[in-house]
Amino acid sequence: MSQVTLSVRMDEEVKRLFDSFCAEVGMNASVAVNIFAKTVIRERRIPFAIAADPIEAALDEADAEAARSPRTLTHEEVFSRARARIDGV
């Protein structure tokens, strides 16, 4: 398969931190972006929540987790999992 170049503009500090993280986990930015693109194609969605409100994002993730669960979660379980994500537990 032939290769193409993708140019992305970003803040210099974001790029520096991203490159640093990628190096820590044994890859470069190109590999990380390719992983992201392949995940988007495979899952047909952005593989993380995009939200302005962290509580809403945590609730969305808890809802998605509940949908993947082999059993139906109660609303208390969904809110409990969302609260744990917000609190960083």
C-alpha positions as CSV (number, residue, x, y, z in Angstrom):
1,M,0.0,0.0,0.0
2,S,1.4,3.4,-0.9
3,Q,2.1,6.0,1.8
4,V,0.9,9.6,1.8
5,T,1.8,12.5,4.1
6,L,-0.7,14.1,6.4
7,S,0.1,17.6,7.7
8,V,-1.5,18.8,11.0
9,R,-1.1,22.2,12.6
10,M,-0.9,22.2,16.4
11,D,0.5,24.3,19.2
12,E,4.2,23.8,19.7
13,E,3.9,22.8,23.3
14,V,1.2,20.2,22.5
15,K,3.4,18.7,19.9
16,R,6.4,18.6,22.3
17,L,4.3,16.9,25.0
18,F,2.7,14.5,22.4
19,D,6.1,13.5,21.1
20,S,7.4,13.0,24.6
21,F,4.4,10.7,25.5
22,C,4.8,8.7,22.3
23,A,8.5,8.2,23.1
24,E,7.6,7.0,26.6
25,V,5.3,4.3,25.2
26,G,7.7,3.3,22.4
27,M,6.3,4.9,19.3
28,N,6.5,8.1,17.4
29,A,3.7,10.6,16.5
30,S,3.2,9.0,13.1
31,V,2.5,5.6,14.6
32,A,0.1,7.1,17.2
33,V,-1.8,9.0,14.5
34,N,-2.0,5.9,12.4
35,I,-3.4,3.9,15.4
36,F,-6.0,6.6,15.9
37,A,-7.0,6.6,12.2
38,K,-7.3,2.8,12.1
39,T,-9.4,2.8,15.3
40,V,-11.7,5.5,13.9
41,I,-12.2,3.4,10.7
42,R,-12.6,0.1,12.6
43,E,-15.1,1.5,15.2
44,R,-16.7,4.1,12.9
45,R,-16.5,6.7,15.7
46,I,-14.0,8.9,17.5
47,P,-12.7,6.5,20.1
48,F,-13.2,8.9,23.0
49,A,-15.8,11.2,24.3
50,I,-15.7,14.8,23.0
51,A,-17.6,17.1,25.4
52,A,-17.3,20.5,27.0
53,D,-18.7,19.2,30.3
54,P,-16.6,16.5,32.1
55,I,-19.7,15.3,34.0
56,E,-21.5,14.8,30.7
57,A,-18.5,13.0,29.2
58,A,-18.3,10.7,32.2
59,L,-22.0,10.0,31.9
60,D,-21.6,9.3,28.2
61,E,-18.8,6.9,28.9
62,A,-20.8,5.2,31.7
63,D,-23.7,4.8,29.3
64,A,-21.4,3.3,26.6
65,E,-20.0,0.9,29.2
66,A,-23.5,-0.1,30.3
67,A,-24.4,-0.8,26.6
68,R,-21.4,-3.2,26.3
69,S,-22.3,-4.9,29.6
70,P,-23.7,-8.5,29.4
71,R,-26.4,-7.4,31.8
72,T,-28.5,-4.3,32.2
73,L,-27.0,-1.9,34.7
74,T,-29.3,0.0,37.1
75,H,-29.2,3.8,36.9
76,E,-27.5,3.8,40.3
77,E,-24.6,1.7,38.8
78,V,-24.3,4.0,35.8
79,F,-24.2,7.1,38.0
80,S,-21.8,5.4,40.4
81,R,-19.4,4.5,37.5
82,A,-19.7,8.1,36.1
83,R,-18.9,9.6,39.5
84,A,-15.9,7.3,39.9
85,R,-14.6,8.6,36.5
86,I,-15.1,12.2,37.5
87,D,-13.4,11.6,40.8
88,G,-10.5,9.8,39.1
89,V,-11.1,6.5,40.9
